[in-house]
Every structure is written in C-alpha cells, then in structure tokens.
Amino acid sequence: MGAVFEAYVEKHLARQLRDDFVLKAQASSQHLVAHDAQRWFRLKPDLLVKQKQTTRLVLDTKWKLLDSAKKNGREKYQLSQADFYQLYAYGHHYLDGNGDIVLIYPKTDAFAEPLPVFEFPKANGMRLWVLPFCLTKRQLMLPASPAFDVTFIQDNLNKARADNLNAVPA
C-alpha cells in the first residue's frame, strides 16, 4: 500500500506545483558514504521539488497512521525514529544540511493538521515537517507557519494557506 500512496501523492502534488518547479520521483544521485573510491548506500527520497537544477525540498511518503494526540515523549505521535534518521540523511545530502525536509502521511481524523516543526539542533537551518496528505481533496495540507516556504505551490493554494494564517488569532 505504501507504493500506491507514494504514486498517488506524486501524481497530485505534481499538479499543485508552480510551472517553474518540477517534481522528481525516486532521485538517486546521492550516496551515504564513500569507501575505496566506491559510493555505497544510495539515498533515494520518494520526491524532490526542484527549481532548475536546485533541490528546494525533499519529501518522503509513509503509509502509516499517526495520532496527533499522542505527542508525549514515549509515543511521539507514532512516528518512527528510523524515518527521522532517513530524512536527516536526505537533508544533509540533497540540501547540504540547510532547508526543509518533509514526511508525508495520510490525513486521518487522528492526524488532520500538520505537526509543529521539528528542528535539528546541530543542523544549521534544516527542519523536518510532518504533513498530512488529504486523500479526498488530493492535496498536501500545508502548515500555517510562515517559516515553511511555500513558493513552490500554485498561487491559489497559497491563498488558501494565507487565509488560514489570517484566521488564526494573534
């Protein structure tokens, strides 16, 4: 089911991008380590948002159920530590350790809104966002935070996000 979700997100997210951005699936240009002049352990994020030759955003989809109410130190929203390590490696290799990386999960009643941003204390400017993808609306649910760069999304979707920002009391 994970591959089906990934393909669904790819298809519909590609339609949401501005014309000057492209969605690249299954990029594999980076490797985790070099050893004896060989590159080992290919890093293959599900999706990259690129503008010209520059990677702007790294995204990975997960067909797992999260629970926003389980945010205590033990349950951690049902997130996987291994997924965080995976995205950390992607961010360092595809974004040079500076920029936004995204984990995408299916939207459910228990996970209907983006989680607050996760910051890596020793990574200068690299942040991890955990975002729901609405299967019925066929779109990524964007965080209301102005810290999340949404320049890659079409203007009509940005307007909906701006309306949400303006509706939040100061």
N, CA and C atoms as a LAMMPS dump frame, in Angstrom:
ITEM: TIMESTEP
0
ITEM: NUMBER OF ATOMS
510
ITEM: BOX BOUNDS ff ff ff
-5.0000000000000000e+02 5.0000000000000000e+02
-5.0000000000000000e+02 5.0000000000000000e+02
-5.0000000000000000e+02 5.0000000000000000e+02
ITEM: ATOMS id mol type element x y z
1 1 1 N 0.818 -1.197 0
2 1 2 C 0 0 0
3 1 3 C 0.863 1.263 0
4 2 1 N 2.08 1.153 0.543
5 2 2 C 2.986 2.297 0.577
6 2 3 C 3.313 2.823 -0.806
7 3 1 N 3.535 1.912 -1.758
8 3 2 C 3.862 2.323 -3.128
9 3 3 C 2.669 3.007 -3.798
10 4 1 N 1.471 2.544 -3.504
11 4 2 C 0.26 3.158 -4.064
12 4 3 C 0.098 4.581 -3.512
13 5 1 N 0.282 4.74 -2.212
14 5 2 C 0.186 6.07 -1.595
15 5 3 C 1.237 7.009 -2.177
16 6 1 N 2.458 6.518 -2.316
17 6 2 C 3.539 7.332 -2.886
18 6 3 C 3.187 7.804 -4.294
19 7 1 N 2.688 6.906 -5.134
20 7 2 C 2.318 7.265 -6.509
21 7 3 C 1.16 8.266 -6.526
22 8 1 N 0.211 8.092 -5.627
23 8 2 C -0.936 8.994 -5.533
24 8 3 C -0.485 10.402 -5.14
25 9 1 N 0.363 10.483 -4.129
26 9 2 C 0.891 11.778 -3.693
27 9 3 C 1.686 12.419 -4.825
28 10 1 N 2.539 11.644 -5.47
29 10 2 C 3.352 12.174 -6.575
30 10 3 C 2.468 12.762 -7.67
31 11 1 N 1.472 12.017 -8.088
32 11 2 C 0.593 12.461 -9.173
33 11 3 C -0.111 13.775 -8.822
34 12 1 N -0.657 13.846 -7.628
35 12 2 C -1.454 15.022 -7.274
36 12 3 C -0.604 16.199 -6.806
37 13 1 N 0.515 15.933 -6.176
38 13 2 C 1.403 17.027 -5.782
39 13 3 C 2.013 17.69 -7.017
40 14 1 N 2.331 16.906 -8.033
41 14 2 C 2.884 17.466 -9.275
42 14 3 C 1.921 18.487 -9.886
43 15 1 N 0.638 18.263 -9.74
44 15 2 C -0.372 19.184 -10.282
45 15 3 C -0.463 20.475 -9.477
46 16 1 N 0.023 20.458 -8.244
47 16 2 C -0.06 21.63 -7.375
48 16 3 C 1.143 22.553 -7.517
49 17 1 N 2.183 22.092 -8.203
50 17 2 C 3.409 22.887 -8.307
51 17 3 C 3.26 24.03 -9.297
52 18 1 N 3.961 25.115 -9.018
53 18 2 C 4.053 26.203 -9.991
54 18 3 C 4.813 25.7 -11.208
55 19 1 N 4.638 26.394 -12.322
56 19 2 C 5.239 25.961 -13.585
57 19 3 C 6.759 25.938 -13.569
58 20 1 N 7.388 26.772 -12.755
59 20 2 C 8.849 26.829 -12.749
60 20 3 C 9.476 25.814 -11.785
61 21 1 N 8.658 24.942 -11.212
62 21 2 C 9.148 23.874 -10.34
63 21 3 C 8.791 22.526 -10.95
64 22 1 N 9.591 21.531 -10.63
65 22 2 C 9.336 20.182 -11.126
66 22 3 C 9.454 19.205 -9.962
67 23 1 N 8.64 18.17 -10.019
68 23 2 C 8.679 17.119 -9.007
69 23 3 C 9.428 15.932 -9.591
70 24 1 N 10.485 15.526 -8.923
71 24 2 C 11.287 14.393 -9.38
72 24 3 C 11.077 13.241 -8.413
73 25 1 N 10.674 12.098 -8.96
74 25 2 C 10.428 10.917 -8.135
75 25 3 C 11.65 10.011 -8.106
76 26 1 N 11.863 9.394 -6.964
77 26 2 C 12.909 8.384 -6.784
78 26 3 C 14.289 8.856 -7.239
79 27 1 N 14.653 10.049 -6.839
80 27 2 C 16.001 10.55 -7.132
81 27 3 C 17.01 9.628 -6.465
82 28 1 N 18.146 9.448 -7.103
83 28 2 C 19.151 8.555 -6.508
84 28 3 C 20.565 9.018 -6.833
85 29 1 N 20.778 10.314 -6.841
86 29 2 C 22.088 10.847 -7.215
87 29 3 C 23.066 10.9 -6.044
88 30 1 N 22.59 10.682 -4.835
89 30 2 C 23.442 10.799 -3.653
90 30 3 C 23.624 9.442 -2.973
91 31 1 N 24.758 9.315 -2.298
92 31 2 C 25.062 8.103 -1.534
93 31 3 C 25.464 8.494 -0.122
94 32 1 N 25.239 7.588 0.81
95 32 2 C 25.521 7.887 2.207
96 32 3 C 27.011 7.98 2.489
97 33 1 N 27.799 7.07 1.928
98 33 2 C 29.235 7.04 2.21
99 33 3 C 30.022 6.699 0.95
100 34 1 N 31.315 7.023 1.021
101 34 2 C 32.277 6.581 0.008
102 34 3 C 33.269 5.659 0.707
103 35 1 N 33.68 4.609 -0.012
104 35 2 C 34.619 3.643 0.553
105 35 3 C 35.45 3.06 -0.583
106 36 1 N 36.762 3.182 -0.479
107 36 2 C 37.665 2.67 -1.52
108 36 3 C 37.231 3.129 -2.912
109 37 1 N 36.981 4.42 -3.035
110 37 2 C 36.585 5.043 -4.304
111 37 3 C 35.247 4.517 -4.833
112 38 1 N 34.457 3.915 -3.981
113 38 2 C 33.119 3.454 -4.364
114 38 3 C 32.083 4.212 -3.541
115 39 1 N 30.921 4.419 -4.141
116 39 2 C 29.822 5.07 -3.43
117 39 3 C 28.858 3.984 -2.953
118 40 1 N 28.594 3.986 -1.658
119 40 2 C 27.745 2.951 -1.068
120 40 3 C 26.47 3.552 -0.483
121 41 1 N 25.452 2.745 -0.437
122 41 2 C 24.178 3.058 0.207
123 41 3 C 23.498 4.272 -0.437
124 42 1 N 22.923 4.013 -1.587
125 42 2 C 22.222 5.043 -2.348
126 42 3 C 21.076 5.637 -1.523
127 43 1 N 20.962 6.941 -1.563
128 43 2 C 19.891 7.656 -0.863
129 43 3 C 18.801 8.006 -1.872
130 44 1 N 17.598 7.436 -1.679
131 44 2 C 16.512 7.591 -2.64
132 44 3 C 15.254 8.154 -1.987
133 45 1 N 15.198 9.469 -1.831
134 45 2 C 13.942 10.031 -1.32
135 45 3 C 12.825 9.808 -2.335
136 46 1 N 11.609 9.717 -1.843
137 46 2 C 10.48 9.494 -2.742
138 46 3 C 10.32 10.634 -3.737
139 47 1 N 10.454 11.876 -3.254
140 47 2 C 10.186 13.042 -4.098
141 47 3 C 11.146 14.185 -3.791
142 48 1 N 11.535 14.892 -4.84
143 48 2 C 12.291 16.138 -4.708
144 48 3 C 11.52 17.223 -5.442
145 49 1 N 11.425 18.397 -4.856
146 49 2 C 10.912 19.566 -5.567
147 49 3 C 12.139 20.331 -6.024
148 50 1 N 12.245 20.502 -7.359
149 50 2 C 13.42 21.157 -7.931
150 50 3 C 12.998 22.404 -8.695
151 51 1 N 13.887 23.38 -8.678
152 51 2 C 13.73 24.58 -9.488
153 51 3 C 15.016 24.704 -10.277
154 52 1 N 14.9 24.549 -11.579
155 52 2 C 16.068 24.416 -12.448
156 52 3 C 16.87 23.219 -11.946
157 53 1 N 18.117 23.391 -11.593
158 53 2 C 18.918 22.261 -11.123
159 53 3 C 19.046 22.216 -9.6
160 54 1 N 18.347 23.112 -8.913
161 54 2 C 18.483 23.216 -7.465
162 54 3 C 17.352 22.485 -6.748
163 55 1 N 17.704 21.636 -5.814
164 55 2 C 16.703 20.962 -4.985
165 55 3 C 16.219 21.937 -3.926
166 56 1 N 14.906 22.152 -3.882
167 56 2 C 14.307 23.092 -2.931
168 56 3 C 13.673 22.389 -1.735
169 57 1 N 13.238 21.145 -1.932
170 57 2 C 12.501 20.442 -0.888
171 57 3 C 12.66 18.943 -1.096
172 58 1 N 12.852 18.21 -0.005
173 58 2 C 12.943 16.748 -0.037
174 58 3 C 11.722 16.205 0.692
175 59 1 N 11.007 15.283 0.033
176 59 2 C 9.795 14.725 0.629
177 59 3 C 9.836 13.202 0.594
178 60 1 N 9.291 12.591 1.621
179 60 2 C 9.196 11.142 1.664
180 60 3 C 7.812 10.78 2.191
181 61 1 N 7.172 9.824 1.558
182 61 2 C 5.825 9.416 1.95
183 61 3 C 5.887 8.168 2.821
184 62 1 N 4.952 8.07 3.729
185 62 2 C 4.85 6.911 4.617
186 62 3 C 3.378 6.528 4.748
187 63 1 N 3.071 5.284 4.45
188 63 2 C 1.708 4.791 4.625
189 63 3 C 1.604 4.209 6.033
190 64 1 N 1.523 5.12 6.997
191 64 2 C 1.406 4.761 8.407
192 64 3 C 0.397 5.713 9.027
193 65 1 N -0.22 5.281 10.105
194 65 2 C -1.201 6.12 10.777
195 65 3 C -0.561 6.837 11.955
196 66 1 N -0.692 8.154 11.955
197 66 2 C -0.198 8.961 13.065
198 66 3 C -1.367 9.373 13.948
199 67 1 N -1.031 9.786 15.157
200 67 2 C -2.046 10.262 16.087
201 67 3 C -1.529 11.535 16.756
202 68 1 N -2.106 12.659 16.382
203 68 2 C -1.677 13.962 16.913
204 68 3 C -1.849 14.067 18.423
205 69 1 N -2.727 13.282 18.995
206 69 2 C -2.955 13.334 20.439
207 69 3 C -1.85 12.625 21.219
208 70 1 N -1.085 11.789 20.552
209 70 2 C -0.038 11.009 21.234
210 70 3 C 1.309 11.699 21.094
211 71 1 N 1.406 12.901 21.653
212 71 2 C 2.631 13.674 21.484
213 71 3 C 3.56 13.597 22.68
214 72 1 N 3.29 12.699 23.595
215 72 2 C 4.169 12.582 24.758
216 72 3 C 5.513 11.975 24.353
217 73 1 N 6.458 12 25.265
218 73 2 C 7.811 11.534 24.973
219 73 3 C 7.915 10.065 24.631
220 74 1 N 6.957 9.259 25.06
221 74 2 C 7.025 7.831 24.777
222 74 3 C 6.414 7.48 23.418
223 75 1 N 5.26 8.03 23.115
224 75 2 C 4.552 7.643 21.888
225 75 3 C 4.937 8.476 20.67
226 76 1 N 5.32 9.714 20.867
227 76 2 C 5.859 10.573 19.801
228 76 3 C 5.001 10.57 18.53
229 77 1 N 3.716 10.725 18.707
230 77 2 C 2.751 10.769 17.595
231 77 3 C 2.705 9.462 16.787
232 78 1 N 3.369 8.411 17.223
233 78 2 C 3.533 7.148 16.489
234 78 3 C 4.581 7.276 15.374
235 79 1 N 5.419 8.299 15.449
236 79 2 C 6.488 8.494 14.461
237 79 3 C 7.608 7.482 14.683
238 80 1 N 8.341 7.207 13.625
239 80 2 C 9.444 6.251 13.677
240 80 3 C 10.782 6.986 13.735
241 81 1 N 11.607 6.612 14.687
242 81 2 C 12.946 7.187 14.79
243 81 3 C 13.743 6.901 13.521
244 82 1 N 13.581 5.721 12.954
245 82 2 C 14.299 5.359 11.726
246 82 3 C 13.926 6.294 10.577
247 83 1 N 12.656 6.704 10.503
248 83 2 C 12.231 7.64 9.457
249 83 3 C 12.926 8.989 9.623
250 84 1 N 13.105 9.427 10.859
251 84 2 C 13.792 10.695 11.105
252 84 3 C 15.261 10.604 10.694
253 85 1 N 15.914 9.495 11.026
254 85 2 C 17.302 9.309 10.596
255 85 3 C 17.397 9.315 9.067
256 86 1 N 16.457 8.659 8.43
257 86 2 C 16.426 8.602 6.967
258 86 3 C 16.315 10.006 6.375
259 87 1 N 15.381 10.809 6.878
260 87 2 C 15.187 12.161 6.354
261 87 3 C 16.359 13.064 6.696
262 88 1 N 16.971 12.838 7.831
263 88 2 C 18.162 13.596 8.22
264 88 3 C 19.274 13.372 7.19
265 89 1 N 19.485 12.132 6.802
266 89 2 C 20.494 11.822 5.781
267 89 3 C 20.118 12.458 4.443
268 90 1 N 18.858 12.375 4.054
269 90 2 C 18.416 13.009 2.805
270 90 3 C 18.693 14.51 2.838
271 91 1 N 18.345 15.15 3.948
272 91 2 C 18.535 16.594 4.064
273 91 3 C 19.991 17.002 3.965
274 92 1 N 20.864 16.226 4.567
275 92 2 C 22.288 16.556 4.501
276 92 3 C 22.849 16.365 3.1
277 93 1 N 22.4 15.364 2.396
278 93 2 C 22.976 15.075 1.088
279 93 3 C 22.295 15.82 -0.057
280 94 1 N 20.989 16.025 0.002
281 94 2 C 20.289 16.694 -1.096
282 94 3 C 20.128 18.201 -0.88
283 95 1 N 20.206 18.662 0.373
284 95 2 C 20.036 20.091 0.679
285 95 3 C 21.257 20.681 1.373
286 96 1 N 22.332 19.946 1.413
287 96 2 C 23.55 20.381 2.107
288 96 3 C 23.279 20.78 3.557
289 97 1 N 22.327 20.096 4.182
290 97 2 C 22.048 20.327 5.594
291 97 3 C 21.327 21.616 5.913
292 98 1 N 20.723 22.255 4.899
293 98 2 C 20.051 23.53 5.12
294 98 3 C 18.788 23.594 4.271
295 99 1 N 17.635 23.536 4.912
296 99 2 C 16.381 23.615 4.178
297 99 3 C 15.323 22.734 4.814
298 100 1 N 14.225 22.58 4.101
299 100 2 C 13.085 21.841 4.626
300 100 3 C 13.015 20.437 4.052
301 101 1 N 12.787 19.49 4.947
302 101 2 C 12.53 18.105 4.569
303 101 3 C 11.15 17.756 5.115
304 102 1 N 10.433 16.893 4.399
305 102 2 C 9.03 16.654 4.725
306 102 3 C 8.727 15.165 4.752
307 103 1 N 8.061 14.736 5.808
308 103 2 C 7.458 13.411 5.873
309 103 3 C 5.971 13.591 5.619
310 104 1 N 5.428 12.82 4.687
311 104 2 C 4.019 12.924 4.319
312 104 3 C 3.307 11.635 4.727
313 105 1 N 2.228 11.797 5.486
314 105 2 C 1.41 10.675 5.939
315 105 3 C -0.027 10.913 5.495
316 106 1 N -0.831 9.861 5.385
317 106 2 C -2.235 10.078 5.031
318 106 3 C -2.969 10.851 6.13
319 107 1 N -3.825 11.751 5.694
320 107 2 C -4.656 12.508 6.633
321 107 3 C -5.743 11.578 7.172
322 108 1 N -5.933 11.625 8.478
323 108 2 C -6.988 10.858 9.147
324 108 3 C -7.632 11.766 10.191
325 109 1 N -8.67 11.27 10.839
326 109 2 C -9.278 12.045 11.927
327 109 3 C -8.272 12.291 13.047
328 110 1 N -7.366 11.35 13.266
329 110 2 C -6.37 11.482 14.333
330 110 3 C -5.153 12.304 13.904
331 111 1 N -5.003 12.532 12.61
332 111 2 C -3.886 13.33 12.078
333 111 3 C -4.424 14.201 10.949
334 112 1 N -5.066 15.292 11.325
335 112 2 C -5.751 16.148 10.356
336 112 3 C -5.009 17.431 10.036
337 113 1 N -4.036 17.798 10.862
338 113 2 C -3.294 19.046 10.689
339 113 3 C -1.798 18.763 10.739
340 114 1 N -0.987 19.599 10.084
341 114 2 C 0.469 19.435 10.183
342 114 3 C 0.936 19.507 11.636
343 115 1 N 1.958 18.735 11.941
344 115 2 C 2.555 18.796 13.277
345 115 3 C 3.453 20.026 13.373
346 116 1 N 3.713 20.499 14.582
347 116 2 C 4.701 21.578 14.732
348 116 3 C 6.053 21.117 14.181
349 117 1 N 6.824 22.052 13.697
350 117 2 C 8.099 21.741 13.045
351 117 3 C 9.052 21.041 14.018
352 118 1 N 9.875 20.154 13.465
353 118 2 C 10.956 19.505 14.208
354 118 3 C 12.26 20.138 13.743
355 119 1 N 13.064 20.574 14.693
356 119 2 C 14.335 21.208 14.351
357 119 3 C 15.483 20.334 14.816
358 120 1 N 16.532 20.289 14.007
359 120 2 C 17.735 19.541 14.342
360 120 3 C 18.723 20.536 14.949
361 121 1 N 19.023 20.425 16.245
362 121 2 C 19.826 21.444 16.926
363 121 3 C 21.188 21.711 16.296
364 122 1 N 21.814 20.711 15.722
365 122 2 C 23.163 20.911 15.191
366 122 3 C 23.19 21.011 13.669
367 123 1 N 22.034 21.115 13.05
368 123 2 C 21.959 21.287 11.597
369 123 3 C 21.517 22.724 11.341
370 124 1 N 22.372 23.494 10.753
371 124 2 C 22.11 24.919 10.549
372 124 3 C 20.972 25.146 9.569
373 125 1 N 19.772 25.298 10.099
374 125 2 C 18.646 25.652 9.244
375 125 3 C 17.898 24.49 8.629
376 126 1 N 18.199 23.257 8.989
377 126 2 C 17.442 22.125 8.451
378 126 3 C 16.287 21.818 9.401
379 127 1 N 15.082 21.756 8.815
380 127 2 C 13.879 21.489 9.601
381 127 3 C 13.105 20.347 8.969
382 128 1 N 12.446 19.572 9.815
383 128 2 C 11.608 18.478 9.334
384 128 3 C 10.151 18.801 9.644
385 129 1 N 9.328 18.705 8.612
386 129 2 C 7.894 18.945 8.735
387 129 3 C 7.18 17.615 8.541
388 130 1 N 6.155 17.37 9.328
389 130 2 C 5.326 16.173 9.193
390 130 3 C 3.943 16.656 8.781
391 131 1 N 3.579 16.332 7.528
392 131 2 C 2.371 16.897 6.931
393 131 3 C 1.398 15.811 6.495
394 132 1 N 0.104 16.051 6.677
395 132 2 C -0.891 15.114 6.164
396 132 3 C -1.19 15.387 4.69
397 133 1 N -1.509 14.319 3.983
398 133 2 C -1.976 14.438 2.604
399 133 3 C -3.434 14.002 2.601
400 134 1 N -4.314 14.911 2.19
401 134 2 C -5.746 14.62 2.169
402 134 3 C -6.075 13.799 0.926
403 135 1 N -6.518 12.577 1.136
404 135 2 C -6.817 11.686 0.016
405 135 3 C -8.067 12.122 -0.74
406 136 1 N -9.037 12.715 -0.058
407 136 2 C -10.264 13.123 -0.741
408 136 3 C -10.085 14.426 -1.516
409 137 1 N -9.338 15.39 -0.934
410 137 2 C -9.076 16.649 -1.645
411 137 3 C -7.877 16.543 -2.581
412 138 1 N -7.133 15.464 -2.434
413 138 2 C -5.946 15.202 -3.266
414 138 3 C -4.906 16.313 -3.15
415 139 1 N -4.649 16.735 -1.918
416 139 2 C -3.645 17.783 -1.754
417 139 3 C -2.928 17.677 -0.421
418 140 1 N -1.716 18.212 -0.439
419 140 2 C -0.888 18.282 0.748
420 140 3 C -1.428 19.374 1.658
421 141 1 N -1.57 19.066 2.928
422 141 2 C -2.037 20.039 3.911
423 141 3 C -0.817 20.82 4.391
424 142 1 N -0.769 22.093 4.069
425 142 2 C 0.398 22.92 4.371
426 142 3 C 0.322 23.496 5.778
427 143 1 N 1.471 23.642 6.431
428 143 2 C 1.459 24.239 7.77
429 143 3 C 1.113 25.718 7.705
430 144 1 N 0.497 26.213 8.757
431 144 2 C 0.149 27.634 8.83
432 144 3 C 1.366 28.486 9.163
433 145 1 N 2.459 27.863 9.501
434 145 2 C 3.667 28.59 9.893
435 145 3 C 4.274 29.348 8.718
436 146 1 N 4.575 30.635 8.899
437 146 2 C 5.247 31.377 7.831
438 146 3 C 6.681 30.891 7.606
439 147 1 N 7.204 30.067 8.51
440 147 2 C 8.562 29.536 8.348
441 147 3 C 8.643 28.506 7.227
442 148 1 N 7.505 27.908 6.856
443 148 2 C 7.511 26.901 5.794
444 148 3 C 7.427 27.6 4.444
445 149 1 N 8.416 27.39 3.606
446 149 2 C 8.492 28.038 2.294
447 149 3 C 7.534 27.354 1.326
448 150 1 N 6.509 28.074 0.901
449 150 2 C 5.514 27.501 0
450 150 3 C 5.584 28.099 -1.403
451 151 1 N 6.709 28.676 -1.763
452 151 2 C 6.809 29.315 -3.075
453 151 3 C 6.662 28.321 -4.22
454 152 1 N 6.807 27.038 -3.945
455 152 2 C 6.694 26.034 -4.998
456 152 3 C 5.248 25.694 -5.333
457 153 1 N 4.317 26.071 -4.466
458 153 2 C 2.906 25.728 -4.641
459 153 3 C 2.205 26.822 -5.447
460 154 1 N 1.235 26.407 -6.267
461 154 2 C 0.481 27.355 -7.076
462 154 3 C -0.17 28.415 -6.196
463 155 1 N -0.342 29.596 -6.764
464 155 2 C -0.842 30.743 -6.008
465 155 3 C -2.217 30.513 -5.381
466 156 1 N -3.112 29.788 -6.061
467 156 2 C -4.444 29.579 -5.485
468 156 3 C -4.365 28.752 -4.203
469 157 1 N -3.422 27.823 -4.113
470 157 2 C -3.244 27.048 -2.885
471 157 3 C -2.572 27.894 -1.811
472 158 1 N -1.673 28.783 -2.222
473 158 2 C -1.044 29.694 -1.263
474 158 3 C -2.072 30.648 -0.664
475 159 1 N -3.042 31.075 -1.48
476 159 2 C -4.082 31.968 -0.971
477 159 3 C -4.888 31.268 0.116
478 160 1 N -5.22 30.008 -0.095
479 160 2 C -5.961 29.26 0.929
480 160 3 C -5.139 29.163 2.21
481 161 1 N -3.843 28.968 2.079
482 161 2 C -2.958 28.913 3.253
483 161 3 C -2.916 30.275 3.943
484 162 1 N -2.822 31.354 3.162
485 162 2 C -2.79 32.705 3.733
486 162 3 C -4.09 33.006 4.475
487 163 1 N -5.207 32.557 3.921
488 163 2 C -6.488 32.752 4.604
489 163 3 C -6.481 32.052 5.961
490 164 1 N -5.886 30.863 6.016
491 164 2 C -5.777 30.139 7.286
492 164 3 C -4.885 30.89 8.266
493 165 1 N -3.794 31.47 7.769
494 165 2 C -2.894 32.238 8.64
495 165 3 C -3.615 33.447 9.226
496 166 1 N -4.392 34.132 8.378
497 166 2 C -5.089 35.333 8.827
498 166 3 C -6.214 35.013 9.81
499 167 1 N -6.742 33.806 9.75
500 167 2 C -7.837 33.419 10.639
501 167 3 C -7.351 33.081 12.041
502 168 1 N -6.065 32.84 12.182
503 168 2 C -5.509 32.474 13.489
504 168 3 C -5.359 33.729 14.338
505 169 1 N -5.898 33.719 15.564
506 169 2 C -5.752 34.905 16.419
507 169 3 C -4.3 35.139 16.795
508 170 1 N -3.928 36.404 16.926
509 170 2 C -2.537 36.767 17.238
510 170 3 C -2.199 36.535 18.689
